[in-house]
Amino acid sequence: MNAIARHEIVVLGAGYTGMLATARLAHRTRGRKVRITLVNPSERFTERLRMHQIAAGQTLADHRIPEVLAGTGVEFRRAAAASIDPEERQVTLDDGAVLRYDTLVYALGSATDTTRVPGVAEHAWTLNDPRAAHRFAGRLTELAAAGGTVTVAGGGLTGIEAATEVAESHPGVTVTLISSTEPGAMMGERARAHLTRALDRLGIVRRTGEQVTKVLPDAVRLSGGEHLRSDLTLWTAGVRVSPLAAEAGIATDERGLIVTDATLRSVSHPEIYAIGDAAAVRQAWGQIHGTCQSGLPTAAYVADAITRRLRGRAVKPFRFGYFHQPVSLGRRDAVIQFTHGDDTPKRWYLKGRAAVMYKESVSGSPVPFMKLSRRVNVVVTLSKGGRATRANG
């Protein structure tokens, strides 16, 4: 009798989605002839949900990927993927190693786009890397003593959280939030009103309806031509994904996200699954936008789908609906907007102390979920979208 060949699963990326998919796969495939290899450039797990806290000078827990995955049998490779050959089913790493795969989980996520506006890459800071966030915090402390200025470009949830965190922790700094739309525009009226009061309380200057057209060493140029003094500029506007998939000839959309079928497999290479920010995932109500809230369910689903297919079982289409928009407003305030499945606001919201506790439970849950997933199937999907996604099957 011939020995059964071992099924090789390679996971690229150890962010929230890659880590959860890996831990859940290890649990679901335990006892089967499967080897799982996780590839990531750093062995430290980055809590992207908390990067604004690091930038404001706070110290977070140091989570190491091998420790989080201890006892799973997963092989961790500290390297970056340099190229993918989907025809040969191989990944070449930047250290020269070549990994063969039967199934590839593409979880390379996204980063702040610093390429579209002149001067951003040279003069602005981002929340992409905890090391840079720590350096930003050091500069911020020096700046606070001198009563300097900080500009946050981008009025989305990341920009709001960063601006409020900086303003609360360094009241000597003048913080300006620049946004093309009203901050919190996606929220309902009452939640947005609470957010506005928090921005007022913290003294955050808003320049709404403006865009930054150039970043200079000590200023930003606005779309109207005005130069605004900025000792430190934090860029949170726009995201980009790795070009790796497009370069490999895997079907991607105009932004470089892997186009997936109803079970999150690549439409051009079904042995490749895409999750989180790296995947173009459509539901009956529209396309999912990248958040941890949507990313973790894609990771859990793909781990289960791979396992079911290895066992010769059918896989139902992926279903997801949004549930909330949790936003911290410093350490002592927050606002939670509850939503319909398509991310439009419901009437219900939380504010103040209750919202702080809610937000902290959301931000603090991924790592415990990953550790628990080594032993049990953790439920990470708050909503499957109800009637809005039943058309998916």
Secondary structure, 3 states (H helix, E strand, C coil): CCCCCCEEEEEECCCHHHHHHHHHHHHHCCCCCEEEEEEECCCECCCHHHHHHHHCCCCCCCCEHHHHCCCCCCEEEECCEEEEECCCCEEEECCCCEEECCEEEECCCEEECCCCCCCHHHHCECCCCHHHHHHHHHHHHHHHHHCCEEEEECCCHHHHHHHHHHHHHCCCCEEEEEECCCCCCCCCHHHHHHHHHHHHHCCCEEEECCCEEEEECCEEEECCCCEEECCEEEECCCEEECCHHHHCCCCECCCCCEEECCCCEECCCCCEEECHHHEECEECCEECCCCHHHHHHHHHHHHHHHHHHHCCCCCCCCCCCCCEEEEECCCCCEEEEEECCCCCEEEEEEEHHHHHHHHHHHHHCHHHHHHHCCCCCCCCCCCCCHHHHHHHC
